Amino acid sequence: MRKESRQELLRSVQELSFACLDMNLYLDNHPDDKKAINTYNSLSTQFMQARYAYENKYGPLTNFGYSPSKYPWQWVSNPWPWDKEFND
């Protein structure tokens, strides 16, 4: 089994986040679409798993109670995904 790189894990989180948002917007206008709800729930589960995989290895992506932290406090760890050094 191949290990995903930091960039691959983050890309997966970003893609699934976008897909969840897109389905959320669709469901705002089609709240009775059972197939879409099932798709949203599946994507949401995949997103949570991808986010957990990233955060478990590299630290939190969000703050303010959305992500737990290991010791020492990880929110201040560098590089952050938006830093140029992240891809080096």
Beta strands, then each sheet from edge to edge (+ up, - down):
end
